[in-house]
Amino acid sequence: MKRSFSLLIALFFCCCLPAQNVIQHKRGEDLKQYLLDSIKFISEDYKSGFVKFRDGSSARGPVNISTIEQRIYFINPSGDVQVLVNEDQVNYVTFSGRTFIKSKYGYLELLSTVDEAAMGVVRRVTFLEAEKKGAYGSSSQTTSVSTVTSFQEAGVMYTLGVDKETPFLYKVIPYFYKNDKVLLSNKKNLIKCFPEKKAFIETYLNEHSVDFEKAEDVSALFEALKQASL
């Protein structure tokens, strides 16, 4: 069973490892048009979902989550795609049997639960430095992200340049979740989630190489904790 589960972990995260790609674009073009739906959204298609708000109210309908803006998109009764206006009031959203917690880090999908704590991941697309054409057609790296007119991230509007190459990363970032709080993935917070299992965690970390920034490593550790709790 352990061997089988390890294989499932590898298959689940194999296409989710950080990988740098480059978008070639011109001024006035939307960077998002160059990304596959499976990259710029959590799901390739809109799914029938349930959105729960902090005031206790809720809404239902076809939804999806942007990995770029970390916002909920939905299809209204007229068939038009819209962005949820009261995004800051979202508590969580569910679709296709998956649960996503709204947090300051993005939408956290809960993947595994042990006792009162959970492990999950935030899927995020991050645009990096843009490459500008230098003298005689050579390339030079900018020191910051170029501004793009048709793209907004974290409340900042960016502008597209002329004949640019913009690298981006698709990352799957692990986090912990306990008592309605999303915690950074590290040893300190893991022990905070499982103080009674500190000895087990210490032993596991001594016997296994765990990178707390890699979702597959953290998932395997959480599975070990689950097995130890049985």
Residue pairs with C-beta under 8 A, 6 or more apart in sequence:
2 227
5 223
6 220
9 216
9 219
9 220
9 223
10 216
12 216
12 219
13 172
13 214
13 215
13 216
13 219
16 121
16 123
16 170
16 172
16 215
17 172
17 214
18 169
18 170
18 171
18 172
19 169
19 170
20 128
20 167
20 168
20 169
21 167
21 168
21 169
21 170
22 131
22 165
22 166
22 167
22 168
23 31
23 34
23 35
23 165
23 166
23 167
23 168
24 163
24 164
24 165
25 31
25 34
25 160
25 164
25 165
25 166
26 160
26 162
26 163
26 164
27 149
27 160
27 161
27 162
28 149
28 150
28 160
29 150
29 160
30 150
30 151
30 160
31 127
31 148
31 150
31 151
31 160
31 166
31 168
32 40
32 68
32 151
35 68
35 125
35 168
37 44
37 45
38 44
39 67
39 125
39 170
40 66
40 67
40 68
40 125
41 64
41 65
41 66
41 67
41 73
42 64
42 65
42 67
42 100
42 107
42 109
42 123
43 64
43 65
43 95
43 96
45 64
46 62
46 63
46 64
46 73
46 74
46 75
46 81
47 62
47 63
47 64
47 95
47 96
48 60
48 61
48 62
48 63
48 95
49 60
49 61
49 62
49 63
49 74
49 93
49 94
49 95
50 58
50 59
50 60
50 93
50 94
50 95
51 58
51 59
51 60
51 63
51 72
51 84
51 90
51 92
51 93
52 58
52 90
52 91
52 92
52 93
52 94
53 59
53 86
53 89
53 90
53 91
54 89
54 90
54 91
55 89
61 74
61 75
61 76
62 74
62 75
63 72
63 73
63 74
63 75
63 93
63 95
64 72
64 73
64 74
65 71
65 72
65 73
65 93
65 100
65 107
66 72
66 73
67 123
67 124
67 125
67 170
68 124
68 125
68 151
68 153
69 83
69 152
69 153
70 106
70 107
70 122
70 124
71 83
71 84
71 87
72 83
72 84
72 87
72 90
72 93
73 81
73 82
73 83
73 84
74 81
74 82
74 84
75 81
75 82
76 82
84 90
87 102
90 102
91 101
91 102
92 99
92 100
92 101
92 102
93 99
93 100
93 102
93 107
94 100
98 109
99 109
99 110
100 107
100 108
100 109
100 110
101 107
101 108
101 110
101 120
101 177
101 182
103 122
103 175
103 182
104 182
105 122
105 173
105 175
105 182
106 122
106 123
106 124
106 173
107 122
107 123
108 120
108 121
108 122
108 175
108 177
108 182
109 120
109 121
109 122
109 123
110 118
110 119
110 120
110 177
111 118
111 119
111 120
111 121
111 219
112 118
112 119
112 120
112 219
112 222
112 223
112 226
113 119
114 194
114 222
114 225
114 226
114 229
115 194
115 229
116 178
116 179
117 176
117 177
117 178
117 193
117 194
118 176
118 177
118 178
119 174
119 175
119 176
119 177
119 185
119 218
119 219
119 222
120 174
120 175
120 176
120 177
121 172
121 173
121 174
121 175
121 215
122 172
122 173
122 175
123 170
123 171
123 172
123 173
124 170
124 171
124 173
125 168
125 169
125 170
125 171
126 168
126 169
126 171
127 145
127 151
127 153
127 158
127 166
127 167
127 168
128 145
128 166
128 167
128 168
128 169
129 141
129 142
129 143
129 144
129 145
129 167
130 142
130 145
130 146
130 161
130 164
130 165
130 166
130 167
131 139
131 140
131 141
131 142
131 164
131 165
131 166
131 167
132 139
132 140
132 141
132 142
132 146
132 161
132 164
133 139
133 140
133 163
134 140
139 165
145 158
145 166
146 158
146 159
146 160
146 161
146 164
146 166
147 157
147 158
147 159
147 160
148 157
148 158
148 159
148 160
149 157
149 158
149 159
149 160
150 160
151 157
151 158
151 160
152 158
172 215
173 185
173 213
173 215
174 185
174 212
174 213
174 214
174 215
174 218
174 219
175 182
175 183
175 184
175 185
176 182
176 183
176 184
176 185
176 189
176 190
176 193
177 183
178 192
178 193
183 189
183 192
183 193
185 212
185 213
185 218
186 212
187 201
187 205
187 212
190 201
190 212
190 221
191 198
191 201
194 200
194 201
194 225
197 225
197 228
197 229
200 225
200 228
201 221
201 225
204 210
204 221
204 224
208 220
208 221
209 217
210 217
210 218
210 220
210 221
211 217
212 218
